[in-house]
Amino acid sequence: MARHKHPSRKKRLAKRHRQTRWAPFWTVPKIYGKNRRVHPGRHTAKKRSWRRTKTGA
């Protein structure tokens, strides 16, 4: 990718980056109950890694 990124492309990449973050910690007890210990990354919107899958942006 180019060193200088166009603002529109940068905006799209930023959105994709936000989608791959973990879900907030308070969603775990909300979904599974108080005693269940589950990693919040299990229920994020989209799973994507810069190594595995490309965005196409």
C-alpha positions in Angstrom: 0.0 0.0 0.0 1.1 3.5 -0.7 2.9 5.5 2.0 0.4 8.4 1.5 -3.2 7.3 2.0 -6.1 9.1 0.6 -8.5 10.4 3.3 -11.4 8.4 2.0 -9.4 5.2 2.0 -8.0 6.0 5.4 -11.6 6.5 6.7 -12.6 3.1 5.3 -9.6 1.4 6.9 -10.4 3.0 10.2 -13.9 1.7 10.1 -12.7 -1.9 9.4 -10.2 -1.5 12.3 -13.0 -0.6 14.7 -15.0 -3.6 13.6 -12.3 -6.1 14.6 -11.9 -4.8 18.2 -13.1 -6.9 21.1 -16.6 -6.3 22.3 -17.0 -4.3 25.5 -16.3 -6.2 28.8 -19.8 -5.6 30.1 -21.4 -7.5 27.3 -20.1 -10.8 28.7 -22.3 -10.9 31.8 -25.2 -9.4 29.9 -25.2 -12.3 27.4 -23.9 -15.2 29.4 -24.8 -14.4 33.0 -22.8 -13.2 35.9 -20.6 -16.3 36.6 -19.7 -17.3 33.1 -16.2 -16.3 32.1 -15.9 -15.8 28.4 -13.5 -13.8 26.3 -15.2 -10.7 25.0 -13.6 -11.3 21.6 -16.0 -14.1 21.0 -18.9 -11.9 20.2 -17.4 -9.1 18.1 -19.1 -7.9 14.9 -16.4 -9.2 12.5 -13.3 -11.2 12.9 -10.5 -10.2 10.6 -6.7 -10.0 10.8 -4.3 -8.1 8.6 -2.4 -11.4 8.1 -5.3 -13.6 7.2 -8.0 -11.6 5.4 -7.8 -8.5 3.4 -10.5 -5.8 3.4 -10.6 -4.8 -0.2 -10.6 -1.2 0.7 
